[in-house]
Amino acid sequence: MRTRLARIACLFTSAASAAMAVLGLASSPALAQEKSVPGQQGEQPGSAVPAGSPKAGVAAPPGGTRAAAPRAGAKKKASEPPPLPPAPARVWLIAPSPRGPWTLRIDNEGERPMRIPADVRLLRFEIDTPSKRTKKTVRCAAPAGFKPSGFPERRALLLAPGQSYMEHFDPRLLCFGKDEAALAGGSAVRAWYGWGPPPKWSRKAPSPPFAAESTDDPPAFAPAPGLAAPTVVLSYGLPPKEDDASDAGAAEPPSPGDKQAQPPADTAAQAPGDKAAQPPAGTAAQPPGDKAAQAPGDKAAQASADRPAGGPAEQRAPSHGGHGAGSAGEPIVDANAPRLELRSDPTSDAASPRSIVVRVSAKNAGKRPMTVAIRPRMFEFYVAGPNGTVVCEASPPTGAIPRDMYRTLKPGASVDVSLLLREVCPDNTFAREGLYQVTARLHANEPGTDLGVDAYTAVVPATNSTLLRVKSAPEPFYAAAPRSVPTPKPEEGEAQPPESAE
């Protein structure tokens, strides 16, 4: 019995050992790999075909290397078209003098036509002043509401190859007010036309509006949001003298071959030869009594045609510089006599014709006090603008000024008067957007004889003019559609223009 039990225990022990061996073999990686490949037991070592290898009868790549699968990005790059060339448009800024007139010129130097916005208000400047002590960069651009926010469809111009767009303009249209001081000799002007390019970090394609784009489909060149002009250094010269017979408020100088394309708004506000004291030439409506030598820059009071008899004598600055008794035939001049000096604000920026205000200051430039009546209706204005010259006439004397309206001005004292020009000038005087030149003149024509007042009377022109910019008006900035002209060729011996700045 004991022998049987011992045999049974030995059998259980051997069975357990065999089971453990079987379990160890099943968990072996080699055995698992051998079982995963069916029909591999009868093959010789090294003849097994690994998974993913080419089937029998298919030639393997040389050198035992695998063929790399093509990437998705490579297919995409292969399907993309080559990049388009840049727009063959070139912008020039021609500035013969610091104060203008300047010329904007856009050339099509390519072989296919292009579309551009012909609007000078899309220009902007960066001006580096030459002074070392006050060296700074002034940025000039058209203000919001005056500059087109999008592509101006009315100013769309199709330029054929070898064609150009040229426009004359006053740089003070953009450099207005205190920025006008940067327009001086030696200043470096960098100009940009159109809209700004996308940021450098942006990977998106440029979006409209464009300063130059192709008219073809598909396009012949890449569109350009903006165009850079070569840097210009302003000279110290003065602008050319205009013809005295020309109208100061006339249109800007016509472009070569395009006299109808350019609007008369851009250079209308320039004073001929800076003769601010005299009214603009060509004013046929000027009263004949005012032709009595209203000399430019003459600060002395000048006699009025309507001066009553017995009024105070007119005082003029002596031409010979002497005082006291003169030679025979020359009047005695009192250099200390009271006289009015009239000045107006140099600039005025108006959002619309309703808000145009000009501030005028009348100062006693003599050395003795004076009694004078100064009322808003006594002011006359010569307005040179895009539509020509308009005279806003003063009211005639009434003889009904009350005594308290006469004031006494001590030497050096002044009176400031702010005038709303819409109430003084005709309705259509400021009908168009753009620049205007306004010259004031005071008709102090109330002598106060009936009141027993010995008042000062004279016609006093202003010593300067006011540059007025109207940003919004019933009529647009341009009166005519743009037109292209053949690209001007440099004359013999003339220097070629420099390459455009990158």
C-alpha positions as CSV (number, residue, x, y, z in Angstrom):
1,M,0.0,0.0,0.0
2,R,2.8,2.3,0.9
3,T,4.5,1.5,-2.3
4,R,1.5,2.4,-4.4
5,L,1.1,5.8,-2.6
6,A,4.7,6.6,-3.2
7,R,4.4,5.8,-6.9
8,I,1.3,8.0,-7.2
9,A,3.1,10.9,-5.5
10,C,6.0,10.5,-8.0
11,L,3.6,10.6,-10.9
12,F,2.0,13.8,-9.6
13,T,5.4,15.4,-9.2
14,S,6.6,14.5,-12.7
15,A,3.3,15.8,-14.1
16,A,3.7,19.1,-12.4
17,S,7.2,19.5,-13.6
18,A,6.1,18.8,-17.2
19,A,3.3,21.4,-16.9
20,M,5.7,24.0,-15.7
21,A,8.1,23.3,-18.6
22,V,5.3,23.6,-21.1
23,L,4.2,26.9,-19.6
24,G,7.8,28.3,-19.8
25,L,8.1,27.4,-23.4
26,A,4.8,29.0,-24.3
27,S,5.9,32.3,-22.7
28,S,9.2,32.4,-24.7
29,P,9.4,35.2,-27.4
30,A,11.2,32.9,-29.8
31,L,8.5,30.3,-29.5
32,A,5.7,32.9,-29.9
33,Q,7.4,34.3,-33.1
34,E,7.8,30.8,-34.4
35,K,4.1,30.1,-33.9
36,S,3.0,33.4,-35.5
37,V,4.5,32.5,-38.9
38,P,2.7,29.5,-40.3
39,G,4.6,26.9,-42.4
40,Q,7.9,28.2,-41.1
41,Q,9.0,24.9,-39.4
42,G,10.2,23.3,-42.6
43,E,12.3,26.2,-43.8
44,Q,16.0,26.6,-43.4
45,P,17.4,29.3,-41.1
46,G,17.9,32.6,-42.9
47,S,15.4,31.7,-45.7
48,A,12.4,33.1,-44.0
49,V,10.7,36.0,-45.7
50,P,10.1,38.8,-43.2
51,A,6.8,40.5,-42.9
52,G,6.3,43.4,-45.3
53,S,9.0,42.3,-47.7
54,P,8.3,41.9,-51.5
55,K,6.8,38.7,-52.6
56,A,8.6,36.0,-54.5
57,G,9.4,37.0,-58.1
58,V,9.5,40.7,-57.3
59,A,13.0,42.3,-57.4
60,A,14.2,43.8,-54.2
61,P,15.7,47.3,-54.3
62,P,19.5,47.3,-54.8
63,G,21.6,47.3,-51.7
64,G,18.9,45.8,-49.6
65,T,17.3,49.3,-48.9
66,R,13.6,49.9,-48.8
67,A,11.9,52.5,-51.1
68,A,10.7,55.4,-49.0
69,A,7.0,56.3,-49.3
70,P,6.4,59.8,-50.8
71,R,5.3,62.4,-48.3
72,A,2.0,64.4,-48.6
73,G,3.8,67.7,-48.4
74,A,6.1,66.8,-51.4
75,K,3.0,66.2,-53.6
76,K,1.5,69.5,-52.5
77,K,4.7,71.4,-53.3
78,A,4.9,69.8,-56.7
79,S,1.4,70.8,-57.5
80,E,1.8,74.5,-56.5
81,P,2.4,77.0,-59.3
82,P,5.6,79.0,-59.3
83,P,5.5,82.4,-57.5
84,L,4.4,85.4,-59.6
85,P,6.8,88.2,-60.3
86,P,6.4,91.5,-58.5
87,A,4.2,94.2,-60.0
88,P,6.2,96.2,-62.6
89,A,4.8,99.5,-61.3
90,R,7.2,102.3,-60.3
91,V,6.4,105.5,-58.4
92,W,8.3,108.7,-58.7
93,L,8.1,111.8,-56.5
94,I,9.3,115.0,-58.3
95,A,9.9,117.8,-55.9
96,P,11.7,120.8,-57.5
97,S,11.2,123.0,-54.5
98,P,10.3,122.5,-50.8
99,R,6.9,124.1,-51.0
100,G,5.7,122.7,-54.3
101,P,4.1,122.2,-56.6
102,W,5.2,118.5,-56.6
103,T,4.4,115.8,-59.1
104,L,3.3,112.2,-58.5
105,R,4.1,109.8,-61.4
106,I,3.3,106.1,-61.7
107,D,4.8,104.2,-64.6
108,N,3.9,100.8,-66.0
109,E,7.3,99.2,-66.9
110,G,5.9,95.8,-67.7
111,E,4.5,94.1,-70.8
112,R,1.0,93.7,-69.6
113,P,-1.6,96.3,-68.5
114,M,-2.3,97.0,-64.8
115,R,-5.0,98.7,-62.7
116,I,-4.1,101.4,-60.2
117,P,-6.0,103.9,-58.0
118,A,-5.2,107.4,-59.4
119,D,-5.6,109.4,-56.2
120,V,-2.8,111.6,-54.7
121,R,-4.4,111.3,-51.2
122,L,-3.0,107.7,-51.0
123,L,0.5,109.2,-50.6
124,R,2.2,109.4,-47.2
125,F,5.6,110.8,-46.3
126,E,8.3,110.2,-43.8
127,I,10.4,113.4,-43.7
128,D,13.8,113.5,-41.9
129,T,14.7,117.1,-41.0
130,P,18.3,118.1,-41.6
131,S,18.9,120.1,-38.3
132,K,21.1,118.1,-35.9
133,R,19.7,119.7,-32.8
134,T,16.0,119.3,-33.8
135,K,16.4,116.2,-36.0
136,K,13.2,114.2,-36.1
137,T,11.0,112.3,-38.4
138,V,7.7,113.9,-39.4
139,R,5.0,111.7,-40.8
140,C,2.5,113.3,-43.2
141,A,-0.6,111.7,-44.6
142,A,-4.2,112.6,-45.4
143,P,-6.4,112.5,-42.4
144,A,-9.2,110.0,-41.8
145,G,-12.3,111.0,-43.7
146,F,-10.2,112.7,-46.4
147,K,-8.2,109.7,-47.5
148,P,-10.1,106.9,-49.3
149,S,-10.6,104.0,-46.9
150,G,-10.9,101.5,-49.7
151,F,-10.1,101.4,-53.4
152,P,-11.6,104.5,-55.0
153,E,-13.5,103.0,-57.9
154,R,-14.1,106.4,-59.5
155,R,-10.3,106.8,-59.7
156,A,-9.6,103.4,-61.2
157,L,-7.2,103.7,-64.1
158,L,-6.0,101.0,-66.5
159,L,-2.4,101.6,-67.5
160,A,-1.1,100.0,-70.7
161,P,2.6,99.1,-71.0
162,G,4.6,102.3,-71.5
163,Q,1.9,104.5,-70.0
164,S,2.0,106.7,-66.9
165,Y,-0.2,108.6,-64.6
166,M,1.0,112.1,-63.6
167,E,-0.6,114.5,-61.1
168,H,0.6,117.8,-59.7
169,F,-0.2,118.6,-56.1
170,D,0.6,120.9,-53.2
171,P,2.6,118.9,-50.5
172,R,0.8,121.0,-47.9
173,L,-2.3,119.0,-48.7
174,L,-0.7,116.1,-46.7
175,C,1.9,118.1,-44.5
176,F,-0.7,120.4,-43.0
177,G,-0.4,122.7,-40.1
178,K,2.7,122.3,-37.9
179,D,4.0,119.5,-40.2
180,E,4.5,122.1,-42.9
181,A,7.7,123.2,-41.2
182,A,9.4,119.9,-42.3
183,L,9.1,121.0,-45.9
184,A,12.5,122.7,-45.9
185,G,15.7,122.5,-47.8
186,G,17.8,119.5,-47.0
187,S,15.0,117.3,-45.7
188,A,14.9,113.7,-46.9
189,V,11.4,112.6,-48.1
190,R,10.5,108.9,-48.2
191,A,7.2,108.4,-50.0
192,W,4.8,105.4,-49.9
193,Y,1.8,105.1,-52.2
194,G,-1.2,103.0,-51.5
195,W,-1.9,100.8,-48.4
196,G,0.5,99.1,-46.0
197,P,1.8,95.6,-46.7
198,P,0.8,92.7,-44.4
199,P,2.9,92.2,-41.3
200,K,6.1,90.2,-41.7
201,W,5.0,87.5,-39.4
202,S,1.8,86.9,-41.4
203,R,1.8,84.0,-43.8
204,K,-1.5,85.0,-45.5
205,A,-1.5,86.3,-49.1
206,P,-2.0,90.1,-49.4
207,S,-5.6,91.1,-49.5
208,P,-7.2,94.0,-51.4
209,P,-7.2,96.9,-51.8
210,F,-4.1,97.1,-54.0
211,A,-2.0,99.9,-55.4
212,A,-1.2,97.9,-58.5
213,E,-2.8,94.7,-59.8
214,S,-2.9,92.7,-63.0
215,T,-5.9,92.9,-65.3
216,D,-5.3,89.4,-66.7
217,D,-6.9,86.1,-65.5
218,P,-4.8,84.3,-64.4
219,P,-2.8,87.3,-63.2
220,A,0.5,88.1,-64.9
221,F,2.2,89.4,-61.7
222,A,1.6,89.6,-58.0
223,P,-0.6,92.4,-56.7
224,A,1.1,95.1,-54.6
225,P,-0.7,96.7,-51.6
226,G,1.7,99.6,-51.8
227,L,4.6,101.1,-53.8
228,A,7.7,102.8,-52.4
229,A,9.2,105.8,-54.2
230,P,12.9,106.6,-54.2
231,T,14.0,108.9,-51.4
232,V,14.1,112.6,-52.4
233,V,16.2,115.3,-50.8
234,L,14.5,118.7,-51.0
235,S,16.5,121.6,-52.5
236,Y,16.9,125.0,-51.0
237,G,15.4,126.7,-54.1
238,L,12.2,128.6,-54.3
239,P,9.2,127.6,-56.4
240,P,9.1,129.1,-59.9
241,K,7.3,132.5,-60.2
242,E,3.9,132.2,-61.6
243,D,2.6,134.5,-64.2
244,D,1.0,137.6,-62.7
245,A,-1.9,137.3,-65.2
246,S,-2.6,133.7,-64.1
247,D,-5.4,133.0,-61.7
248,A,-4.0,132.0,-58.2
249,G,-7.1,129.8,-57.7
250,A,-6.9,128.1,-61.0
251,A,-6.3,124.4,-61.5
252,E,-3.0,122.7,-60.8
253,P,-0.5,122.7,-63.7
254,P,-1.7,120.3,-66.3
255,S,0.2,117.1,-66.9
256,P,1.9,116.6,-70.3
257,G,-0.7,115.5,-72.7
258,D,-3.4,115.4,-70.1
259,K,-4.8,118.8,-69.5
260,Q,-8.2,117.6,-68.7
261,A,-7.3,114.8,-66.4
262,Q,-5.9,116.7,-63.5
263,P,-8.2,118.4,-61.0
264,P,-7.9,122.0,-60.1
265,A,-7.8,121.2,-56.4
266,D,-4.3,120.4,-55.6
267,T,-2.3,123.6,-55.9
268,A,-5.0,126.1,-55.7
269,A,-4.0,127.3,-52.3
270,Q,-0.6,128.7,-53.2
271,A,0.1,132.4,-53.1
272,P,1.8,133.7,-56.2
273,G,5.3,134.5,-55.1
274,D,4.2,134.4,-51.4
275,K,2.6,137.9,-51.8
276,A,0.3,137.3,-49.0
277,A,-0.6,140.9,-48.4
278,Q,-2.2,141.5,-51.8
279,P,-5.3,139.7,-53.0
280,P,-4.8,136.9,-55.6
281,A,-4.3,138.1,-59.1
282,G,-7.2,137.9,-61.6
283,T,-9.8,139.1,-59.2
284,A,-12.1,141.0,-61.5
285,A,-14.6,141.6,-58.8
286,Q,-12.1,143.8,-56.8
287,P,-13.6,147.2,-56.2
288,P,-12.0,149.9,-58.4
289,G,-11.4,152.1,-55.3
290,D,-9.1,149.4,-53.9
291,K,-6.6,149.6,-56.7
292,A,-4.8,152.5,-55.0
293,A,-1.5,150.7,-54.6
294,Q,-2.2,148.1,-52.0
295,A,1.4,147.2,-51.8
296,P,2.4,143.7,-50.6
297,G,3.8,143.7,-47.1
298,D,3.0,147.3,-46.6
299,K,2.0,147.5,-42.9
300,A,1.1,151.1,-43.0
301,A,-2.6,152.2,-43.1
302,Q,-3.8,153.0,-46.5
303,A,-6.4,155.5,-47.4
304,S,-9.8,154.3,-48.1
305,A,-11.8,155.5,-51.1
306,D,-14.7,156.2,-48.9
307,R,-12.8,158.4,-46.3
308,P,-14.8,161.4,-45.5
309,A,-13.4,164.9,-45.8
310,G,-11.6,166.1,-42.7
311,G,-10.7,162.7,-41.5
312,P,-7.2,161.9,-40.2
313,A,-4.5,162.0,-42.8
314,E,-3.2,158.7,-44.1
315,Q,0.2,157.7,-42.8
316,R,2.6,155.8,-44.9
317,A,6.1,154.5,-44.0
318,P,8.7,156.8,-45.4
319,S,10.4,155.4,-48.5
320,H,13.6,157.5,-47.9
321,G,13.9,156.6,-44.2
322,G,14.1,160.2,-43.1
323,H,11.9,162.0,-40.6
324,G,10.7,165.5,-40.2
325,A,10.4,168.0,-43.0
326,G,11.0,166.5,-46.4
327,S,12.2,168.1,-49.6
328,A,9.8,170.1,-51.8
329,G,7.0,168.0,-53.1
330,E,7.3,165.2,-50.5
331,P,4.7,164.9,-47.7
332,I,5.7,165.0,-44.0
333,V,5.4,161.5,-42.6
334,D,4.6,160.8,-38.9
335,A,6.2,157.4,-38.2
336,N,4.6,157.4,-34.7
337,A,1.0,157.7,-35.9
338,P,-1.4,154.9,-35.0
339,R,-2.0,152.3,-37.7
340,L,-3.6,148.9,-37.9
341,E,-1.7,145.7,-38.8
342,L,-3.9,142.7,-39.8
343,R,-2.9,139.1,-39.4
344,S,-4.8,135.8,-39.7
345,D,-4.1,132.3,-38.6
346,P,-1.7,130.5,-40.9
347,T,-3.9,127.4,-41.3
348,S,-7.5,126.2,-40.7
349,D,-8.7,122.6,-41.0
350,A,-12.4,122.2,-41.5
351,A,-14.4,119.0,-41.6
352,S,-17.1,120.6,-43.8
353,P,-18.0,124.0,-45.3
354,R,-20.3,124.7,-42.3
355,S,-17.4,124.6,-39.8
356,I,-14.9,126.9,-41.6
357,V,-13.6,129.5,-39.1
358,V,-10.9,132.0,-39.8
359,R,-9.4,134.0,-36.9
360,V,-8.1,137.5,-37.7
361,S,-6.2,139.8,-35.3
362,A,-6.0,143.6,-35.8
363,K,-3.2,145.2,-33.9
364,N,-2.3,148.8,-33.3
365,A,1.3,148.9,-34.7
366,G,1.7,152.6,-34.1
367,K,3.1,154.4,-31.0
368,R,0.0,156.4,-30.2
369,P,-3.5,155.2,-29.2
370,M,-6.4,155.1,-31.7
371,T,-10.1,154.9,-31.7
372,V,-11.6,152.5,-34.2
373,A,-14.7,150.5,-34.8
374,I,-14.1,146.9,-35.9
375,R,-17.1,144.7,-36.8
376,P,-17.3,141.3,-38.6
377,R,-19.2,142.8,-41.5
378,M,-16.2,145.1,-42.3
379,F,-14.0,142.1,-43.3
380,E,-13.5,141.2,-47.0
381,F,-12.0,137.8,-48.1
382,Y,-10.4,136.7,-51.3
383,V,-10.8,132.9,-51.6
384,A,-8.6,131.1,-54.2
385,G,-9.8,127.5,-54.5
386,P,-10.4,124.6,-56.8
387,N,-13.2,126.4,-58.7
388,G,-11.4,129.7,-59.1
389,T,-11.3,132.9,-57.1
390,V,-14.3,134.3,-55.1
391,V,-14.5,137.6,-53.4
392,C,-16.5,137.7,-50.2
393,E,-17.3,141.4,-50.1
394,A,-17.5,143.6,-47.0
395,S,-20.6,145.6,-46.1
396,P,-20.7,149.3,-46.9
397,P,-20.6,151.9,-44.1
398,T,-23.9,152.5,-42.3
399,G,-23.2,155.5,-40.1
400,A,-25.2,153.8,-37.4
401,I,-22.5,152.4,-35.2
402,P,-23.4,153.2,-31.6
403,R,-20.8,154.9,-29.4
404,D,-20.0,151.9,-27.3
405,M,-18.9,150.0,-30.4
406,Y,-15.9,152.2,-30.8
407,R,-12.9,151.0,-28.8
408,T,-9.6,152.6,-28.0
409,L,-6.5,150.6,-28.8
410,K,-3.3,151.4,-27.0
411,P,0.0,150.9,-28.8
412,G,0.6,147.2,-29.2
413,A,-3.0,146.3,-28.3
414,S,-5.0,144.0,-30.6
415,V,-8.5,142.8,-31.3
416,D,-9.3,139.2,-32.3
417,V,-12.3,138.4,-34.5
418,S,-13.3,134.8,-35.4
419,L,-15.4,134.7,-38.6
420,L,-17.6,131.8,-39.9
421,L,-16.9,132.1,-43.6
422,R,-20.2,130.4,-44.6
423,E,-22.0,133.5,-43.3
424,V,-19.8,135.9,-45.2
425,C,-19.1,134.1,-48.6
426,P,-21.5,132.9,-51.3
427,D,-23.0,129.4,-50.9
428,N,-20.9,127.7,-53.6
429,T,-17.5,129.1,-52.4
430,F,-16.4,125.9,-50.6
431,A,-18.3,123.4,-52.7
432,R,-15.3,121.1,-53.3
433,E,-12.9,119.3,-51.2
434,G,-9.3,120.4,-51.2
435,L,-7.1,123.4,-50.4
436,Y,-8.1,127.0,-50.3
437,Q,-6.1,130.2,-49.8
438,V,-8.0,132.9,-47.9
439,T,-6.7,136.5,-47.7
440,A,-8.5,138.9,-45.4
441,R,-8.9,142.7,-45.7
442,L,-10.4,145.1,-43.2
443,H,-12.5,148.0,-44.3
444,A,-12.5,150.3,-41.3
445,N,-15.0,152.6,-42.8
446,E,-17.0,154.1,-39.8
447,P,-15.5,157.6,-39.0
448,G,-18.0,158.3,-36.2
449,T,-18.5,162.0,-37.3
450,D,-22.1,162.1,-36.2
451,L,-21.1,161.0,-32.7
452,G,-18.2,163.4,-32.4
453,V,-15.7,160.6,-32.6
454,D,-12.5,161.0,-34.6
455,A,-12.2,157.3,-35.6
456,Y,-9.4,155.7,-37.6
457,T,-10.5,154.7,-41.1
458,A,-8.5,152.8,-43.7
459,V,-8.5,149.7,-45.8
460,V,-6.0,147.3,-44.2
461,P,-4.9,144.1,-46.0
462,A,-3.6,141.2,-44.1
463,T,0.1,140.5,-44.1
464,N,-0.4,136.8,-44.5
465,S,-2.9,134.3,-45.9
466,T,-4.7,131.4,-44.3
467,L,-4.3,128.0,-45.8
468,L,-7.6,126.2,-45.5
469,R,-8.3,122.5,-46.0
470,V,-11.8,121.3,-46.4
471,K,-12.1,117.5,-45.9
472,S,-15.7,117.0,-46.9
473,A,-17.8,118.9,-49.3
474,P,-20.8,118.4,-51.7
475,E,-18.5,118.1,-54.7
476,P,-15.6,115.5,-54.7
477,F,-11.9,116.2,-54.6
478,Y,-11.5,115.4,-58.3
479,A,-13.7,117.0,-61.0
480,A,-12.6,114.8,-63.9
481,A,-11.8,111.2,-64.5
482,P,-8.1,110.2,-64.6
483,R,-6.2,109.7,-67.8
484,S,-3.0,108.1,-68.7
485,V,-0.2,109.7,-70.7
486,P,2.9,108.2,-72.5
487,T,5.7,107.7,-70.1
488,P,8.0,110.7,-70.4
489,K,11.5,109.9,-71.7
490,P,14.5,111.6,-70.2
491,E,16.0,114.3,-72.4
492,E,19.5,114.2,-73.8
493,G,22.0,114.7,-71.0
494,E,19.4,114.4,-68.3
495,A,20.3,112.0,-65.5
496,Q,18.3,108.8,-65.3
497,P,16.1,108.4,-62.2
498,P,17.4,106.2,-59.5
499,E,16.3,102.7,-58.8
500,S,13.2,102.4,-56.5
501,A,13.9,101.9,-52.9
502,E,13.2,98.4,-51.5
